[in-house]
Amino acid sequence: MLCRPRLGLLAVLLLAGAAARAQQYPANFLSGLTWRDVGPMRGGRTFAVAGNANQPDIFYFGSVGGGVWKTENSGRTWFPISDQGIPIGSIGAIAVAPSDPNIVYVGTGEPDIRSQHSYGIGVFKSTDAGKTWTHIGLEGTRQIGRIVVDPENPDLVYVAALGHVYDANPDRGVYRSTDGGAHWKKILWNHERSNDVGAIDIAIDPNHPKVLYASLWASRRPPWSVYAPSYMPGSGLYKSTDGGDTWKPLTNGLPNDDHVGKIGIAVAPSNSNRLYAVVDDIGSSVAEPIGRGGATPKPSTPPPGGLYISDDSGETWRLVNNETRLWGRGWYFESVAVDPTNPDRAYVINTATYMTLDAGKTFVPVKGAPGGDDYHQLWINPKDGNRMVLSSDQGTVVSVDGAKTWSTWYNQPTAQIYHVAADNRFPYWLYGAQQDSGGVGVSTWSREGVLSFRNWEPTCLAGESNTVIPDPKDGNLLYGGGEGPCDQALNLMTDRGGELPKPDPNDPNRKTWTLPEVFSPADDALYFSNQFVMRSRDRGHTWEKISPDLARVSPEVPKTLDPVTAKDIDEQMTDRFGVVYTISPSPLDEKTVWAGTDDGLIHVTHDDGKSWQNVTPPALTAWSKVSQVEAGHFDLGTAYASVDRHRLADNKPYIYRTHDGGKTWQNITTGIPDGAFVNSVKEDTSVKGLLFAATELRVYVSFNDGDRWYPLQNNMPVTSVRDVVVHGEDIAVATYGRGFWVLDQVAPLRQIAEKGSQIDSGNNAYLYQPGESIAVHNGGMDGTPLPHEEPQEQNPPAGVVAYYWLPSSATTPLKIELVDPEGKVRACLASDTPVQPVDTEKINVQAVWEEPPQPPSAAAGMHRAVLDLPARRGFGRTAAEQPVDACHPAGSHTEAEQSRPTRGRRGQEFLSPGNYTVRLTVDGHTYTQSAVVKPDPRGLTQSAAPSDNGNDDE
C-alpha cells in the first residue's frame, strides 16, 4: 500500500494565520500583542525521548502538548526547537538517525491515550538537528507510537502508527519510507481489522537491521469519561527478516487471546537472540472501573500479562515475571530498554523505572517517588550504557552515571493545566490543576525582576485534575473539588469545610476527570457539581443541592463506537452517566445560573435553582461535551457555549450564542479552522462583543460578538489552550503543555472592539490609549543575580506600555515619547537607534548581561513600546554611548555624557504617579494619548525602592 504525503488538516493549520488576510482586519493588525510565559517551572508529561550515540550530551524529548525540546548539556538546560516549524504541540515519537545526527524524525500525536490527550498531524523531519522542519506525510495516522531509523541509512525509516482514538480509520499500522519520507508504504497491518488495529512499537536489530519486531494494538476510547481504553481483538507481536516486506506473528509462549493489549519490545544490542517483551493482558476486554467501591475480586487464575523473554530471536517465549508493578495499567505503559553491553541488564517502565541485572527475575526501582511518577520511554546511548534519557509524567530527566542520579524536571515549563483562575491580590496569582503533578499557583510578577522557581508553589488542594479557585476576598483561601477552603499560606485545610449533600442511593454521585467549581460574581455564592448543581452561601461550610440530575437519560450510543468500547463504562449507572461539566452564574443576576453537561445538554435557572429549563441547541447530539458556558456580562439573556465534539470524531469548532435566554442559538465560528475544537469561551468584562476562545490549537479573539474570529497566537507556541480568564487589564490562559501564559495590557483589543473600523480606516498611523499603568518597581536582586542558566521568565513590562498601528512602513525614523505634566520628556525611544553587538573587550561580565534592547519598529503592523525610566547600571557594566537618533539628534549631548561610566544601586527608579502624555511622531505627523500612572496598590513609594548594598566593586 503506497502513501504519499497529504496536506489537508496540516495545510489548514499552517494557513490559519494567513486566512486572516482575507478577513476584515489585516493579518498584522494584532502583531504587537505579546504573550508572556509565567510557568510554573515544573515539567509536564513527556513521552518520546531520543539521542545519538556520537553526541553524548545531546538529547531530545517530545512533550505530549508542548512540542519538541532539546538539551546540549545532559539536561542542565532545555530549549524548544519545534515552535516555529511543527504546527501542533502533541508529540508521540522522536528518532535521530544513527548515521547522521543532523537528521531527526518526529511523529506527532501522543500514543498514551488517556482520557485527556491531543492529536497529531503526521511526521516531520529536520536535516539540521531541529533548526528547521518539513512535513513529510502520514497526516491521517493521528497518533504515532514509535519511529526507528536504519543504523546505516538515514533515509530508511519505519513508523508505528496507532491511528484514531475515537473512530475507525485506515491509517493504522507500520509504515516504511526508503527515501527519507518522500513516499511511504504500509508494510504491516491487521488485514481482517485494518480500520481498528494500529501499531504501537517497533524495534530494529542493530546487528541485523533487516530484522524488525513490531507490535500491533487495538484499542479505542468512548466519548464519555473512562479511565482505561478498551481491549479490542487483533493485538500481537510480529517479526520481519527482510526489512518489512514480509511478517510473521510471534505466538509461541506469548499470550494470543482477544484481550492482548499493548506490547513493548526491545532487542539486546549485545545479543540479538535476546528479546524482551512487556505484555498487557488483563484477561478482559474492559478494565475494572476505578473507584466503584469494594475490593476488586481476584481472578481464579492470574491474567497472562507480564514480562516475557526470548533467547532465540522470538521463536519461543517464556514468562519470567508477572509482578503487576512491571506491566499493570499496560495501556499507559509497556516499555522496555536493554543495556548495550549486558543482555541481562534491562529496564522496565511503569509507575517507577525498574532495573534488572538477572534477565528479569528480580527488579529494583532506579527512579520513582511516592505518588507514582509514571514513566514512559528510556533511550540508552548505544556506546555508553551509563548515559540515558527518561520521559515521565513529570517531565524528562537524564542520567550520566547508569541511573544512580538524574537531572531535574524543574527546568521545563511544560505543565498541562486544565483551568485558570486569578486572585485579587497585587501582584495577582494564577491557579490551576496540573495533570500528573497536582494543583499549582504562580505569581505573575516577581520582586526579584524575573520569574523563577521561587515564584510558584504547589497548592494545598486540587490534586492533578480538580478545579482550584481562590476566594475573591482572600487569595490565600483556595477551594476545589467541593472541598475547602484550605489556607495556602499555611498549606493546611481550614476547619470551615463542610460535606456535600448525601448521595442519592437511586442516583449515585458521578464524576469525571475534572469537575467545575466557581464563585458567583454577583453575590460570591460558591457552586460545585457532579450530575447535580450544588451551592454554598457560607463558603463551603454547608451545601445544598439546587438541581435535579441534569444529564441525559439513556444517551444514544455514537455510531463511531465499536461493540467492545461501547461497554467501557466506569459509572455504577449504565443508563445515565454524564455530569454537569460547566457552571456559569450570571454576573448580573444572582438568581440566574447556566449549566452544561458533558453529554450535550444546556440548562438555565432564573429562580435560584427552584426550576431549570432545558435550552439545549437542537444541533447538539449525545456526548457533545459542553466545555464552557459563559453567562453574558452586559445582557441577562445572553450566553455563550463552547462545545467539544472531538470524542465523536468531529474536530470542528463549535461556539453557540444566544441573546434570548436560550430560546434560539447560532453557531459562531467563522475564522476558526477545523482541528481547533473549542475548550472554553469567555466574554470580556469591560467591552461588550469582545470574546475570547481557547481552542486545541491557539487562542482566538472576536471583536463583533463572535461573528468573526482572529488568531491571537503571536509569540505563543501552538499548544492546546484549555481555559481563559479576563483579569483587569490582562488575559491569562491555561495550556495543556506549556503552563500559564499572560497577555499584559489588552487595552488595544478593547479599543478595536469599540472602534476598530476607525483605527483601520486609511493611511494614517494610530496610537492606542495606554491601559492601566502602575508606579511599581520592576524588581531586582540585591547582590548576585540569578544565573542565566537557571530557568526563568519575564516580569510584566514596567512603565507605560504603548501600542501603535502603522498601516504601512514609515519612510522616516519614528520616535515615541513619554512626557510628564511639566512637559519634560521622561522616556524616548527611536526606531533608528543603532543596535551594536556587545563589545566583549570592554566588559567583565558575560555578554548575555549586556544585550541591548531593540528599538521600536517602523515596519507596517501593530507594535508595542515600553516607556520607562532608564535602568541604572551596576558593577562590570559601562554606560553605553548616547546614540545619535530621532530622540537624540546630533549635537544634543556632550562628550562627557557619552563616555562617563556610571555605577550605583541596582534598583531601577520608576515613574511617579501622575498624568502623562504618550507622543508618537512618524512621517511628519504627531499623535498623542493621555496616560495615567497610578500609585502602587501596596502603598509603596519611590523611596522604598531597594538600594544596592552589595557587590558593587568587590
N, C-alpha and C positions, 0 to 999 in steps of 0.2 A: 504494500500500500504506500504510494508515494504522496508526500505532502509538501506543498510549497508555502513559504511564509504568507500569512494573511494579515491584513490591517484591521478592518472592522472596528472593534472597540478601541484598539490601540490608536487608530487614526483619530477617533473621537476625542480621546484623552489628550493627544498631542495638539489637537486643533481647538481645544476648549477655550484657551485664551484667545486664539486668533479669531474665534467666532464673534468675539465682542466687536470686531471691526465693522461688522455689518449691522451693529445694533445702534441704539440711539446715541450713545456716547463713544468717543474714540477709545481704542484699546489702552492708550497711555493716560487716560483720564484719572485713574486711581493709582498710578505707578509710584507716587511719592509716599504712600502709606507703608509703614514698616512694622512688621511683627517682631516681637521680642520673646525669645525663649526664656522662660523663668524656671525651668527644671520640672521635677526635682532631679538632683544628681544621683539618681538611683536607677539602675538598668531595668529594662523590661524584658519580656520573653524573646529569646532568640532561638533559632532552630539550626540553620545552616552554618557550618564553620569549614574553613579550608586554609591551606598554606602550600608552600612549595619547598621541597627538600633542600634546595640550594639557597634559600633565604630564611635562615633560622630565626630571625627576629620579626618577620612579616607574617601576619595572619589576617584573615578576613572573617567577618560574621555577617549573617543576614538576620535583621530584626523582622519579626512577623508583622510589624506595622510601621517600621521606621527606616527601611531601606538597607543598603549595604554599607558597612563600616570597615575600616582598615586600621591596623596598628603597624608601625615600623620599629617599635621598641618593646616588643613582647608584652604588650598590654599596659604599658605605663600610661600611654595616651591613645585615644581612638579618635578618628575623624570620619565623617560621612563622605562617601565617594559616588553616590548614585543620585543625589538630589537633582542634578542638572541633566541627567541622561536616562533615568528609568522612571517613567511617569506613573509608578504605583509603589506603595510602601511595603506590601506584603512579600517577603522573600522566603522561598522554600528550599532552595539548593544553590550551592556555590561549588565550583571546581576550578582549580588553577591547573593549566596544562603542565604536566611534569617536565616536559622537554622545553618549555618556553614560559617562564613566569610572567611574561607580559600578557599572556592570553588567559583571560578569566571568563568563564561562563556562569551566568546567573539564571536560575529558574525561579519565576515569581509564583506566588500563591503558597501560603504555608500549608503543609500536609498534616499537621497535628490538629485535626478538625474538631476543635472544641465547639461548644455552642456559640461562642463568640470568636469569630475568625474573619479574615478578609480574603479576597480572591486575587488571582494573578492574571497576567495577560501574555504569558508565554516566556520565551527565552531571550536573554540579552547577552551580548558579547563585547568584551573590551580587548583591544590589542595593545593597549598602553598601560596595563596594570591598574585600570579603574579610572583613568582620567576622562575618557570618553566612552560612550556606549552606543551599540547598534542593536536594534531589534532584529532577531533572526528567526521569528516564526513560532509556531505551536501555540498561538493565542488561545485556541479553544480548549486547551488542556486544563486551564483554570487553577489547579493545584499540582505542584511538582515536588516529588519526594527526594529525588537524588539525581545528580549528574556525575558521570565519570568520563575521564578522558584517557585515551590510549597513552601509555607511558612514553612512546616514541613519536607518535604522530599527533600533533596538536589539533589537526582538523578532523580526527576520528573521535566522535563524541556520542555518548549514549545518555538518554533522558528517561527517567521513570516518571510517567505522568499518571496522576491519580484520577483526574477528571472532576466533573462537577460533584458537589456535595449534596445538592438538593433535588437533582433530577437525573434522568438517564441522558448520556451523551456519548457519541462515538469516539471522542478524542481521548482515549484511555489506552494505556499500555506502555511498552518500551519502544522508544524511537531512536533511530541511528542517523547520523549525518557523517558523510565521508569527505565533505568539503567545507568544514567549519561552520555549518549551519545554513548554508545557502539553500540546501534541499534536505528534506527529511523523509525517512521511510519507517513506517511502523513495522517492527520485526517480531514483537511478541504481544499477544493479547489472547483473551479467552474467546474462542470462536463461537461458543454457544451463548455467552452472555457478554458480548462485546460492548454493549452500552452501559453495563453495570459494573464490570470488573476493571479496575485500574492497576497501575504498577506503583510500588512504593519504595523499593530499594534495589540497588544494583551493586555488585562487587565484581571487580576485574582482577584476574590473577596477574600480579605484577611480573611473574616469571614466564607466563604463557598468556600474553594479552588477548589471544583469540578465545580464551576460556572465560566465560561470563556466567554469573549467577544473578538471578533476578527473582523478586517476589511480587506476586500479584495480590491485590487486596480488594475485596468487595465490601463496601461499607457506605452507608448514607445516613443522613440526618432528617428527621421530620421538621416541620416548621415550628412546632411548639418546643418549649424548653425541656430537654432531657440531658442527663449528664453524659452518658455514653452513646455513641452511634450504634447502629445495628450491625449484626454479623450476618451478611448475606453469603450464599454459597458461591464458590468459584475461586477462593483464595488458594495460594500454594506457592511452592518454590520450584524454580526451573533452572536448567543448565544448558549452555551452548558451548560447543568446542570449535566453532567455525566463525567466530566474530559476530554471532547473532543471526546467521542465515537460518539455522535450524535450532530447535529447542526440544528438550525432553523434561517431563516432570520428575521431581525427586520425591519419592514417596516411601522408600524402604526404610522404615523406622521413624518417619515423621508423621504427625497427625495429618489425615487427609479427609476428615469428615466435612460436613457442610457448615461447621461452626469455626473453622480455622479463620483467624483474623490476620492481623499484621505480623509480618515476619522480618526480623532484621538479620542480615547475613554479612559475614566477614571471612576473608581468606588470610591465613597466616603467611606473611611475606617470606618467612624463612623456611616454610614447609608447605608447599602448595597442596599437599594432601589433607592438611588440617583445615577444617572449616568449622565455624561456629554459627549457630542459628538460634536466635531467641524467638520463641513462637508464642503467640497469643491464641489461646483456645480455651474458652470458659465452658464449653460443652452446651452452649445455648445460643440461640440467635439474638437474644435480647439480654443485656446485662441486668443484674439485680438493681432495682431502683435505690438511690441513695436517700437515706433518711426517712424511709417509710415506717420505721418503728419496729421494735422487736429485733431479736437476733436473727441473722441470716442463717437458715439451716444449711448445714454442711452436706454436700452431696455424698452419696454412698460410696462412690469411687472418686478419687481426685481427678480434676479436669486435666486434659493432656498437655496443657501449656507448660512451658519451661525452657531451659537451656539445653540444646542438643548439639552434639559434636559428631563430625565425620572425620575419619582418618584415611579415607580412600576417595577423596575428591567428590564426595557426595553420593557415592553408590549406596552406602549404608549409613545409618544414623543411630545414635543411642542417646537416650535422655540421661544427662549427667547431673542435673539439678532442677528440682521443681519448686524451690522456695518462691513464694509469691512476691517477695520483695524484689526478685530479679525480673519477673515477667508480668506481674499483676497490673491491671489497668493498661493492658498492652496496646490498646488503640491510641494511647497518648505517648507511649514509649517504644520499646522494642528496638534498641540499637546496641551494637556490639562492635568493639575495635580490638585489634590484636597487636601486641608489641612487635616491632620489626625484626627482632633477633631471637626472641624466645617464644616458641609457639604455645607454651603452656601459660604464658602471661597474657591475660586478656582483661578487658574492661566491659562491664555490662551497665547500661544506663537506665536508671529508673528514678524514684524519688531521691535516691543518692546515686553516686557513681561508685561502683563496686569493682574491686580488682581481685583476680585470682592468679595464683602462682602455680596451681596444680591442675590446670586444664579444666577448671570449672567445679571441682569437688567442693572447695571452700572459697568463700569470698570475704573480703574486708572492705568497708567503706573508706574511700580515699577523698571524697568530697561529699558533704551533706551536713545539714543543720536541722535543729528542731523546727517542726512545722512543715518540713518537706520542701526542699528547693525545687525539685523536679528538673531533671537533666534530659538532654535530647541527643546531641551528637558529640563525638570526640574524634578529632583529627590528630594523628600522631605523625611526627616527622619521620619519613622512612629511613633517614640516615642517622637519626638520633632519637631513640625512644624516650629520652627524658624530656623532650620538648613537645608540647601538645597544647591544643586549644579546645575548650569545652563550652558548649552552649547550655543554657538553662533558662528557667522561667524568670530568673533574677538578672539575666544578662550573660555576658561571655567573659571567661577567665582563661588565663594562660599559666602553664607550669613549665619551668625550665629545669626542674630537678626530679622528674619522674613522679609527679603527683604528690610530692611531700608538702609543697606550699604552692599557693596560687595568687595570681594578681587579683585586683579588686574589680567589682562591677559597679562600684560607686563613682565611676567616671564616665557613665554612659547615660545621657538624658533621653532614654528611650522608653519611658514609662507608658503603660497602657491604662488610660484613665476613663472611666465611664461618664462621670458627670462633673460639673464645676459649679461651685458656689463661692461667693465672696462675702467676707465680713465687712463691717462698717468702721473698722479702725483705720487710723492713718499712721503709717502706710498700711494698706489693706493686704490681707492674706487670701489665697485661694485654697479650696479644699475639694478633695475627691477621693474615690476609692481606686487604688492602683491594683490592677489584676496581678495576682500571684504574690504580691508583696504587702498589701494592707493599705489602710487609709493614710492619706498624706496631706500635709498642709505646706504651702510655700509662701514666702514673703515676696511681694512684687518689687520691693526696694530694700537695699541694704545700706546700713550706715557705714559699712566698710568700702563702699564705692563700687563693688562688684558682687553679684550673686554667686554664692559658692555653697559648699557643703554645710556651712553654718546657717543657711537661710531656708532650710526646710526641715521638717520633723515628722515622724510618724504620728498619726492621730490616735486619740485614746479610744476610738471605736471605729466601726465601719467594716473591718475586715478587708477582703480583696474585692468586694462587689457591691456592698450596700451603699446607699446614698449617705453622704455626710454633709450636714448643713450647720452653719454657725447661728447662734442666737442673734437676731437683729440688734439686740441691745447690749450684748456682751459676747465679743468674738471668741472668748476663751471657753464658752459653753457650747458643746457640739452635740448634735442629735443625729440618729441614723438607725435604720432597721427597726423602728418602733421602740427603740431603747433610749436611754439617756434621761437627762443630759450627763455628759462627762465633762470634767474640768480639764481642759487641755494644758493649762499652766501647771496643774498638779499631776497630770496623767492618771487621773482616778475617776471612777464613776461617782456621781453625787448620790445623795440619799433621796433625791427628788423624783427618781424614776418610778414609774408605775407599770402595771401589767396591762397588756392589751385585753380586750373583751375575751371571755372564754370561748373556745372554739365550739362551733355548732356540730354535734355528732352526725347530723344528717347532711352537713356540707362542710367537711373538714377543711381546715385552713390550707390554702395552696400557696405556692411560692414560685418564683422564677429566679434567675441568677442575680438580677438587680431589681429592687422594688423602690418606688418613689417615696420621698418624704419632703414636705415643703411647708414653709410658713406662709400664711396669707398676708399679702402686702396691705390688705385693707384693715385687718384687726389683730394680726400676729397669732391667729389660731394656727395650730400645728396639725397637719394632715399626713396620714400614712395609709397604705392599702396593701391588701392581698387580693382576694376576689371581692372584698368589701372595702368601702372607704370608711376610715376611722378618723376621729377628730379629738384633739385635746385643747381645752381652753386654759389649762394651767401648766403649759409647757411640759407635757408628758407625764405629769403626776397621775392623772386619771384620763381614761379614754372612753369614747362612746362610738358605737357602730352607727353610722348615719346613712347607710345604703343597703339595699339587698345585694345579692350576688349579681354583679353586672356583666359577667362573662356569658358567652353563648352557651346554649343548651344543644348538645349533640351536634357540634360543628361538622360540616361536611369534610370528608377526607379528601385532601387535594389530589387531583389526577396525576400529579408529578410523583406520588409515592408508590413504592413497590409494596407488596403484601407484608413482607417481613418488617420493614421500617414503620409501617402503619401501626404496628403493635408496640412500638417502642414508646411507652408512656410511663413517666415516673410517679404520677399522682395516684392517690387512692381511688378517686372517682375517674372512670374512663369515659363518661358521657358528658363531662363538663370539667375542663382542666385549664382554662385560660385564667388570667389575672388582670387586675387593673394596673396598667403599666405606667400611666402618667396621670398626674393630678394638677389642675391649674385653678386655684381660687382667683376670682376676679379682683383686680386692684381697685375697682370702682364700687363694688357692692359686696359686703361681707357674706351675704346670703347666697351668692351665685358661685357655683363651683363646677368646673368641667372635668370630665374623666374619660380616659381612653384605655381600651384593653389591648392585650397582645393578640387576641383572636379577632380583632377587627370591628369593635363597636365604640361609639362615642355617646356619652350621656351627659346631661347637664341638669343641675338643680338650681332653682331660683328661690327656694324657700328654706334654705338652711338644711337641706338633706331630707326634708319630710317627704318629698316626692322627686322622682327622677324621670326625665324624658329621654327616650332613645332618639337621638338626632343623627344617626349614622348616615353618611353619604351613601346613596344607593349602590355606587360602584364598588364599595368595599365588600369583598368576599371573606369567607372564614380564613383566619390566620394572616390577614393583612394587618401587621402589627402597627398600632398607633404609637409611634415612638415618642411623640410630644404633642400635647395640646397647649396652646398659648392663648389665655384669655386676653381680650383687647384692653389696651391701656387708655383708650380715648372714647370708646363706644361700647356700651354694655352688650349690644347684640353681636359684637364682632368677636370672632375666634379664628385661630389658625391651627391646623393639624398636619403634622408631618406623618407620612405613612411609609413603612418599610416592608416591601414585599420580596426581598431577595431570597427569603427562605421558601418562597413559592416559585423560585427560579425566574423571578421578574426583577431585574436590576434597574428598572426605570425609576426616575424620581417622582414622588407624589407629595404635593403640598395642597391642602384644601383650605379654602377661605369661605367664611360665612359672615354676612353683615345683618342677618335677620334671626339670630339666635339659633341657627342650625336648621332652619326650615329648608334653605337651599344652600348648596355648596358649589364652588368652582375649583377645578384643579389648576393651579397657577405655577407652572414650572418652566415657562419659556426662557431659554438661556441656560438651563441646567441639562447637561448631556446624560444620555443613558450610561449606566455604570455608577453614577453619583447618586445612589439611593440616599434618602434623607433621614438623618438620625435626630435632628432637632430643628425647630424653627422658633425664633424669638422676635418680638417687636421692640423697637427702640422705646425707651421710657420717656423720651422728650419730644420726638418728632413723629407725627402720625404718618403712616405709609412707609416708614423706613424699617425694613425687615432683614433678618439675617438667617441664613440656613446653613446648618452643619451637615455636610454630606460625607459619603465614604471617600471622597477624593480631595475635598477642599471646602473652604467657606465661600458662600455666595451672598451677595447683597442685592436688595431691591429698593429702588427709590420711589416706586409707584405702587405700593401695596401688593407687590407680587406679580404684577402684570409682566414684568421683565426682570431677569436676574443677570448679575455680572459677577465674574470670578473675583474674589478678594484674596487671592493666594499670595501674590507678590513674592516676598522672600521666604514664605513658609514652605517647607518641603511638602510634597504630595504624601498625605497620610490620612487615615480615617479620622475625621473630626466628629466626636460623639456628642458634644454639648457646647452651648454658647451662652454667655451671660453678659448683659449690659450693666456696667458698674460705673455710675457717674459719667465721666468723660472717656472711659475706656471700654474696650470689648475684650473679654477673656474667653478662651476656648479650652476644652479638654480634648486631647487627641489620643488615639489608640495606637501609640507607637512613638510619639515624640513629646509626651508630657503636656504641660500647660504652656500656652502662648498668649501674649497680651498685645493688643493693638492700642498704643497710647494715643490719646488726644484724637478722638474721632469727630471733632468739630467739622471738618470738611465734608464728611458723609452727611451730616445733618443739614449743612448748607446746600449740598447738592439736592437732597430730598426736597428742600423748600424752594430752591430757585436754580436748579441745575441748568435749565434752558437759558437762563440769563448768563450763567458762567461760560457756557459753551455756545455763545451766540455770534461770534465773529472772530476777528483777527486780534482782538485786544487780550493782553495778559490779565490775570485775575489774582488778587491777593485775598486769601481767605481770612475771615475773622479768627484770630487765635482762640483756642479754647482756654480752659481754666489753667492758670499758671500759679505756682505757689513758691514763696520765698523759702526754699528748702536747700540746705547744703547738699552737694552731690555725694558726699561721703568720701572717706579715705581711711588709710591706716596710719596710726601714729607709730612709726617705726618701719620695720621691714615689711614691704608689701607682699601680697600673696604671689608666689612664683607663678609665672605664666603657664607652666606645665600643669598646674592644678586646674581641674575643671571649673570653669567659671562662665557666667553670663553677664549681660549688661544691666545696669540700672536704667530706669527711665531717664530720658534727657532732662537735664536741669535747665532753668531759664524759661524763655518764651519760645514755644515751638510754633514756627510759622510755615504755612503751606502756600505755594503759589502755583498757578497754572499758566503754561506757555503754549498757545496753540501752534506755534512754530518756533524754531530755534532763534534765539536772539542774534542780531547782527553785530552788536557791540557788547562789551562786558557789562554784566548786571551787578548790582550790589543791593544788599538788603540790610537795613539798619534798625537798631532799637534806640529810640530817642526818649529821654526822660522828660518830666514835666517842665524842666528848665530849658529844654531844647538841646541838651548835651547828648551827643551820641555815645551811648554806653557800650554798644557792640556793633560791629560792622563786618560783614562777610562779602567777598567779591568773587565772581566766577573766574577772574583772570589771575587769582593769586597763584604764583608759581609753586608747584609741589616738587621739592628737590629730594632725591634719595638721602637717607641718613648718612652723614659723613662719620663713619666709624673711627676715623683717625682722630676725631676731636672729642669723643665721649668715652667715659669709663663705665658705662652700663651697656647691656645688650641692646641692639638696635630696636628690638621689639618694644622697649620702653619709650622710644623716641619717634614712633611712626607719626608723621604729620597728618592732621585731619584733611579731608578732602574739601575743596571749595564747593560752594553751591553750584548747581548745574544751570547752564544756559541752553540746554537742549530742549526740544519740544517735549511736553508732558507735564505731569504734576510732580513737584519736588518739595522736599522738606528742608528747612534750615532751622538750626537751634541757636538762638541768640542768648548768650550768657556772658558774664564777665570772664575774662581770660584767666586760665589757671596759672597759679604761681609755680615756679619750678624749684625742685629740690636738689639734693646732693647728686653730683655726677652729671647734671644736665645744664647746658648753657642756653642762654636766651637766643632764640632764632633771630636772625636779622629781619628787621621790619621790611616787608616786601614792597615793591612798587606795584600797585594795582589800583582798581577803581576806588577802594577805600583809602588808599594812601598814595595819592599822585606824587610824582617826582617832586622833590624839594619840600615835602610836607613833614619831614622828620630830620633829625640831626644825626651826625655821625656817631655821637656819644650814645644816642638811643639805639643805634644799630648794633653796637658791639659790646655794650655793658652786660656782663654776666649777672644773673640775679640768683639769690638764694632766699630762703625764708621758710615760713611754715608750709607744710604740705597741704593744709586745708585750703580749699578754694573759697574765695569770697563769693557771696551770692547777691542777687538783686534784692534791693529793699522793696517792701510792699509799696504799691502805689500804681498810678496810672501812667502808661507808656504808650508810645506810638510805634508801630512797625511800618517802615517805609521801604518800598521796593522801587528801584529805579532800573528801567530796562528800555533800551532803544529810544531814549529821549522822553519817556513817559514816567511819571511818578504815581505810585498807588499807595494809599495809606489805610491802615486799620488800627483801631484802638486795641490796647491790650491791658488787662488788669492783672497785676501780681498781688495775690492775696497773702496774708500773713500765714506762717507755719501753724497749722491747727494744733500743734503740740505746745504752742506758746513760746517757742524758741525765738531768740533774737540773733542778729549777726554776731554780737559779742560772744554768743555761746558756741560759735564755731570752734572745733578742736584746733589747738595750736600744735606746732611741730616741735615736740620736745625730745626727739631722738634722731640720732644718726645723720646729722647734717654734714659733719666734717670727719668724724671718726667712725 
